[in-house]
Amino acid sequence: MKIAVLGASGRAGSEISKEAAARGHTVTGIARSPEKIPAADGITAVAGDASDTTKLADLVAGHDAVISALHFDVSADQILSALRQAGVNRLLVTGGAASLKNASGERLIDSPEFPADWKPAAMGGINFLADLKSETEVDWTFFSPAAFIFEGPRVGTFRTDTDNLITDDEGNSKISFADYAIAMVDELEQHNHSRARFTAAY
C-alpha cells in the first residue's frame, strides 16, 4: 500500500514509518521538519503542515491510507477535510490512553490518580475521538496505546482490546514504541477496527 504518515519525525511516527516500509509499503513521511524523518528504503520525506488543509490534501492525494501520529493541535475536522478533498478513504490515528476504562469501569482521566496537569493535553485526544465518531465518509481507526510507551525492544507480542486498559499481572500498562508501531501497521493491513478504537499493551 501507499501510506502517508503525518508527524513522521516524532517517536511514534518514526517507528510506524519504519515498520510500514520494512513490510514493503511505500511511505510518504510528512513533517514540518522533514530532515528528522528516518532515512530508510521505502520512505520519502516531505515537508508539510497538517494545519493547512488544502496543502495537506495535495500531499496525501493518491495514497491508500493516512496514518496520523500528530499531537492534537490539528483537529479531526482539518484532517478529515483534507482526506475528503484528496479522495483518500482510510485514516488511522495514534491517540491517547486517557479515555480507556480501568478495572473499575471509569475512564483513566476521571480516576483520582490521573495527574491534573496532564488533563488539558489528554482532552485533545478525547475530543478528537469524539469528532471521529460522527464521521461517515472516511473509514477511521483510533489507536489508544498503553498508559506508558517507552523506548525499548521490538518484542512482537502484545495483547489488544477495544475500550479497556490492558495491564499486566503487576498492574502496569506499557508497550514499546517498536511494538506500538507493529500494532498500528497490523491494523493497517488487517483492518480489524473499522470506525472503532482499539488498544494494545503487554
N, C-alpha and C positions, 0 to 999 in steps of 0.2 A: 504494500500500500504506500501511497504518497501521503506523508504526515507533516503537518505544520505544528511545531511546538512553540508556544508563547512562553516567554520567560526562560528560554533555553540556556541562559547564562547562570541561573541560580542552581542551588544544590539539587533540588528535585528535578528541575527542568534538564539539567545536565545529564543526570543519571537516566532519565527517561529517554532522552535523545540517544544516548549511547546504547541503551538496551534495545531500542527500536531499530537502530542502524545495524547492530550486531545480528539481529534476526532477519536482516535483508530488506527492511523497509527503507524507503527513500525519505530522508528527514530534512525539512527546512527549519532550521533553528532561528527563531525571531527574538531579538532583544534590543534594548536601547544601546547596549554596549556589545556589539556582535563579536568583538575581539575576545570576549570572555567565554564564548560558546566553545565547547570542547571540539578540538580538531580530530576528526575521525572519518574513515571512509564511509560514505553514505550520508554525511551531514554537511549541508550547505548553510553557512552562517549569513544572516541577512539583518540589516538594521531596520528596526520598526518600533513604533509606539502604538500599543493596542488601544490607547485612548482616542486615536484618530481613526474613526470608524471607516471612512472612505478608503484611506491608505491601507488599513488592515484588510479590507475586503479585496483589494488588489493583490496583496501579498499571499492570501490564503486561497485565492481562486485556483481551481484545478487540482486541489488536494482532496483526498478521500476523507480525511478527518482532521480535526484540530484538537490538540491537547493543550489546555491552559494550565501552566504552572505559575501563574501570576499571583501576586498579593491582591487583595480585594479593593485596590484603589481604582480599578476599572470595573464597571458594573456588568451584570449579566446582560442587561439590555444592550449595552455597547457591543459586546462580543457577539451576541446573537444577531444583532442587526447586521454586523459585518459578514457573518456566515450566510445570512439570508441573501444579502446583496451578491455574495460570491457564488451562491448556489451550492454551498457545502452543507451537507445534511447531518454531519456527525460531530459532536462536541463532547470531549471528556475533560473534567475539571478536577484539579487537585484541590481539595478542600481542607477543612479543619476538623478536629475531633470534638469540638465543644458541644455540638448538638447530638452526639451519640448518647445513648442511655446507659447508665451504670447499673449495677446489680439491683439497686432499689427502684429502678424504673424511671429515674429522673435524669434530665439532661445534665451532662457534666457542668455546663455553665451555670446551672441552677443549684448545684451542690455547694455546701459551705466551704469545701476545700478548694474550690476554684478561685485562683487569685484575682482580686478585684481589678488590678491594673492590666490584666490580660483581656478583660471583657470587651473593651471597645474594638480591639482587633478581631476577637472571636465573633463578634456580632456581624462583622463584614462577611464572613463565610456563611453564617446562618441566614443572613438576608439574601445572599447570592443564591443559596439553595432554594429558598422560598420563591425567588423570582423564577428559577428554572422550572419549578413545579407547574407553572401556568403556561409553559411553552408547549405548543402543539405541532410546530413545523419542524424544528431541528430536533433530532434524536440525541438526547443528552445523557450523560452518566456523571455522577458526582462521587468522587472517591474521598471519603473521610479516613485519614490514616489512624494509626495507633496514637495514643496520647504522647508518646515520646519517639521521635525519629532521630537516629544517630548515625554518624559516620562509622560504618562497620562492615563486616564481611558480607559477601553475597552467598547466603545460605541456600536459598532456592526453595525453602519450605516455609509455609506460614498458613494461618487459618483465615477464613473470610466469614463475614456476616453482613447483615444489611444495616440495621439501626442500633445495634448493641455493641458497646465497647468490649473488645476482646482482651482478656487478661490471662496471665499465666498462673501457675499454682501459688505464686507469691504475691499475686495481686497486681503485678506490673503489666502495663500495656506498652509494647515497644516493637519497633521494626527498624531495620537499617534502611538508609536511602537506596541502597542497591536492590534490596528485596521489595521495597516500595515501588521501585521502577518496574520490577518483574510483574508485580500485581497489576500495575496500570497497563502495561503492554499486553499482558494476558487478557485483560478486559477489552482492549482494543481489538484483539484477534478473535476472541471467543464471543464477545457481545452478550454477556450474561445478564446485564443490568440495564436494559433499555428504559430510559426515562425513570431512573431509580438511583438510589445511593447504595454504596457498599463500603465496607471497611476491611482492613487486613492487618494482622499482627501475629506475633509468635504465640 
